[in-house]
Amino acid sequence: MNFLPAQDPSSYLDGLNPAQRAAVVFGVAGERAVRSTPPLLIIAGAGTGKTSTLAHRVAHLILNGADPRRILLLTFARRMAAEMTRRVEHICAAALKGRTLAVGDTIEWSGTFHAMGARLLRLYAENIGLEPGFSILDRSDAADLMDLVRDELELSGSGGRFPKKATCLAIYSYAVNAQIPLREALDRAFPWCAEWAEPLKGVFACYVGSKQAQAVLGYDDLLISMRKRMMSATGCTVLPGSRGSSMQAARRSATDSRRSISRSISSPPSKKRGARRRTGRRPPFRQPVTD
């Protein structure tokens, strides 16, 4: 794929300060942007222009020959994902001074971690042991499922002392995202629940089993499974192209995030237990994912 170079390669970088500019142009020299741009980690605080720097970085890669369809642009906010894509397109248009990229040359893999994770997992579900038609639990439905598990294990009537469904879900999510054992999570953030460590392990194991039996994933699971898929790839993450059945490789990823990708704290139990309760407000455990 050929791209038109900017008439003045530095014009679209004039608004950046030295540190931002150094981050934007790092490792990009001639044909190197296409073949072997090195990874780059930027650590910056609030108000330092992270979003602008990231948008200029992506635009700089595209203007130096990177295929935008092979760029993965991730954020934790849906609105910010759309904003960064818009900024990249604006920067490229200004740099090309009226000239445009070929039709269809857009950043197709841009969105939140969860939306991109769901999209990727639906394509490769069978490769990592998931049902292709899996559904997504929102936080409310995940809490309802956790509550059902508590009831089935007869823990909800423990003198009112056993953690409520929202607390159980918070503990599970904290341990998964912090990538630490359950007991450590309890000691760090939920010390008043430490006495329930063993029962909680049972709750979480059944919670995972119920999700597997129903082919549903929670928000945390999307990140866990996405990480599993990406870690299984060799060298790069294989993504489908937008045309026909051709395959493209996402050789570059741009990430705006302060959070960590996580792993599970519970081993998969048997599939004997499954949630079948239904609520009146909407069909639970079948929430579609939207970007």
C-alpha positions in Angstrom: 0.0 0.0 0.0 1.4 3.4 -1.0 0.7 6.6 0.9 1.3 10.2 -0.1 3.9 11.9 2.1 3.1 15.1 3.8 4.3 18.2 1.9 6.0 19.4 5.0 6.8 16.5 7.3 7.2 18.7 10.3 4.2 21.0 9.9 1.8 18.8 11.7 4.2 18.5 14.6 4.7 22.2 15.2 2.2 22.3 18.0 4.0 19.7 20.1 6.5 20.4 22.8 10.0 18.7 22.6 9.0 15.8 24.8 5.8 15.1 22.9 7.5 15.4 19.6 10.3 13.0 20.6 7.6 10.5 21.5 5.8 11.0 18.2 8.8 10.5 15.9 10.6 7.9 17.9 11.8 5.0 15.7 10.2 6.4 12.6 12.7 6.9 9.8 11.9 6.4 6.1 10.7 2.9 5.4 11.3 1.8 9.0 7.8 2.8 9.9 6.4 0.0 7.7 8.8 -2.7 8.7 10.3 -2.5 12.1 9.1 0.4 14.2 10.3 -0.4 17.8 7.8 -0.5 20.7 7.4 2.6 22.8 6.1 3.1 26.3 5.1 6.6 27.4 4.5 7.4 31.1 2.8 10.8 31.6 0.6 12.4 34.2 -2.7 14.3 33.9 -2.6 17.4 31.7 0.6 16.5 29.8 -1.1 16.0 26.4 -1.2 12.2 26.3 -4.2 12.0 24.0 -2.7 14.6 21.6 0.6 12.8 21.6 -1.0 9.4 20.9 -3.1 10.8 18.1 0.0 12.5 16.5 2.0 9.3 16.9 -0.6 7.2 15.0 -0.9 9.9 12.3 2.9 10.1 12.0 3.0 6.3 11.5 0.3 6.5 8.8 1.9 9.4 7.0 5.2 7.5 6.9 3.7 4.4 5.3 1.9 2.4 8.0 -1.3 0.7 6.9 -4.1 2.1 9.2 -5.9 -1.2 8.9 -3.0 -2.8 10.8 -3.0 -0.4 13.7 -4.8 -1.2 16.9 -5.9 1.9 18.8 -7.3 1.2 22.3 -8.7 3.3 25.1 -10.9 2.7 28.2 -13.5 5.2 27.2 -15.7 4.8 24.1 -16.0 8.6 23.5 -12.2 9.0 23.7 -11.7 6.2 21.1 -13.9 8.1 18.7 -12.2 11.3 19.5 -8.7 9.9 18.9 -9.7 8.4 15.6 -11.2 11.8 14.6 -8.0 13.6 15.6 -5.8 11.2 13.6 -7.9 11.7 10.5 -7.8 15.5 11.0 -4.0 15.5 11.4 -3.5 13.4 8.3 -5.8 15.6 6.3 -4.0 18.8 7.4 -0.6 17.2 6.7 -1.6 16.1 3.2 -3.0 19.6 2.5 -6.2 18.5 0.8 -5.0 15.2 -0.6 -6.6 12.1 0.8 -5.6 8.5 1.5 -7.1 5.8 -0.6 -10.8 5.0 -0.1 -11.2 2.5 2.8 -7.8 3.3 4.4 -9.2 3.9 7.9 -8.4 2.7 11.4 -10.8 -0.2 11.6 -9.5 -1.5 15.0 -10.2 1.5 17.2 -12.3 1.3 20.4 -12.3 0.4 24.0 -10.5 -2.6 25.4 -13.8 -4.4 26.0 -15.3 -3.7 22.6 -12.2 -4.7 20.7 -11.8 -7.7 23.0 -15.3 -8.9 22.3 -14.8 -8.3 18.5 -11.5 -10.2 18.5 -12.8 -13.1 20.7 -15.8 -13.7 18.5 -13.4 -14.3 15.6 -11.2 -16.6 17.5 -13.5 -18.0 20.2 -13.1 -21.7 19.2 -9.3 -21.4 19.3 -9.3 -20.5 23.0 -12.2 -22.7 24.1 -15.1 -20.2 23.9 -18.4 -20.6 22.2 -18.5 -18.3 19.1 -22.0 -17.1 20.1 -21.0 -16.1 23.7 -22.9 -13.2 25.3 -21.7 -10.5 27.6 -22.7 -9.9 31.2 -23.0 -6.3 32.3 -22.1 -5.4 35.8 -25.7 -5.6 37.1 -26.2 -9.1 35.5 -22.8 -10.3 36.8 -23.8 -9.3 40.3 -27.2 -11.1 39.9 -25.3 -14.2 38.8 -23.0 -13.9 41.8 -26.0 -13.6 44.1 -27.6 -16.7 42.6 -24.3 -18.6 43.3 -24.4 -17.3 46.9 -27.9 -18.6 47.3 -27.1 -22.0 45.8 -24.2 -22.5 48.2 -26.4 -21.4 51.1 -24.2 -18.5 52.0 -26.7 -15.7 51.7 -28.2 -16.6 55.0 -25.0 -16.6 57.0 -26.3 -14.3 59.7 -26.1 -11.4 57.3 -22.3 -11.4 57.6 -21.3 -13.0 54.4 -20.3 -10.4 51.7 -23.2 -9.2 49.6 -23.3 -9.8 45.8 -21.8 -6.4 44.9 -18.9 -6.9 47.4 -18.3 -10.4 46.1 -18.1 -9.1 42.6 -15.8 -6.3 43.6 -13.5 -8.7 45.4 -13.4 -11.0 42.3 -12.8 -8.2 39.9 -10.0 -6.7 42.2 -8.1 -9.9 42.5 -8.4 -10.7 38.7 -7.3 -7.2 37.6 -4.5 -6.9 40.1 -3.3 -10.4 39.2 -3.0 -11.4 42.8 -4.2 -14.4 44.9 -7.6 -14.0 46.6 -6.1 -13.8 50.1 -3.8 -11.1 49.1 -6.7 -9.1 47.6 -8.6 -9.5 50.8 -5.7 -8.3 52.9 -5.1 -5.3 50.7 -8.6 -4.0 50.0 -11.2 -6.1 51.9 -9.8 -7.0 55.3 -13.2 -7.2 56.9 -14.0 -10.2 54.5 -10.8 -12.1 55.2 -12.5 -14.7 57.4 -14.6 -15.7 54.4 -11.6 -16.5 52.1 -12.4 -20.2 51.7 -16.1 -19.8 51.1 -15.4 -17.0 48.6 -13.1 -19.3 46.7 -16.0 -21.7 46.3 -18.3 -18.9 45.2 -15.9 -17.7 42.6 -15.3 -21.2 41.3 -19.0 -21.8 40.9 -19.4 -18.3 39.4 -16.8 -19.1 36.7 -18.5 -22.5 36.1 -21.9 -20.9 35.7 -20.6 -18.5 33.1 -18.9 -21.3 31.2 -22.1 -23.4 31.3 -24.1 -20.5 29.8 -21.4 -19.3 27.4 -21.3 -15.8 28.9 -18.4 -13.5 29.7 -18.1 -10.7 32.2 -16.2 -7.5 31.5 -13.1 -8.8 33.3 -13.3 -12.0 31.3 -13.1 -10.1 28.0 -9.7 -8.7 29.0 -8.5 -12.1 30.4 -9.5 -13.9 27.2 -8.2 -11.2 24.9 -4.9 -11.3 26.7 -4.9 -15.1 26.3 -5.5 -14.8 22.6 -2.9 -12.1 22.1 -0.3 -13.9 24.1 -0.8 -17.1 22.1 0.0 -15.2 18.9 3.6 -15.3 17.6 5.2 -12.0 17.0 2.0 -10.1 16.3 -1.7 -10.4 16.8 -3.5 -11.7 13.7 -6.6 -9.7 12.8 -8.9 -10.2 9.9 -8.8 -7.7 7.0 -11.8 -5.7 6.0 -12.0 -7.1 2.5 -12.9 -10.7 1.7 -11.1 -13.3 3.8 -7.7 -11.8 3.7 -5.8 -11.7 6.9 -3.9 -8.7 8.2 -1.4 -8.5 11.1 -1.8 -5.7 13.7 1.9 -4.9 13.9 1.4 -1.7 16.0 -0.8 -0.9 18.9 -1.5 2.4 20.5 -2.9 2.3 24.0 -4.3 5.0 26.2 -4.7 3.2 29.6 -3.6 3.1 33.2 -5.0 -0.3 34.0 -3.6 -3.8 33.7 -4.7 -6.8 31.7 -5.7 -9.5 34.1 -5.8 -13.2 34.6 -8.3 -15.5 36.3 -8.1 -16.4 40.0 -10.3 -19.4 39.8 -9.8 -22.7 38.1 -12.7 -23.9 36.0 -15.1 -26.1 38.1 -17.6 -28.6 36.8 -20.6 -27.3 34.9 -23.2 -28.7 37.3 -24.4 -25.3 38.5 -26.0 -22.9 36.1 -28.0 -19.7 36.6 -31.5 -19.9 35.3 -33.2 -17.0 37.1 -34.7 -14.3 34.9 -35.4 -10.7 35.8 -38.2 -8.5 34.5 -36.2 -5.5 33.3 -34.5 -7.3 30.3 -33.3 -10.7 29.3 -30.3 -11.2 31.6 -26.9 -12.6 30.7 -27.5 -11.8 27.0 -26.3 -8.2 26.7 -24.8 -7.3 23.3 -21.5 -5.5 23.2 -21.5 -2.1 21.6 -18.4 -0.1 20.9 
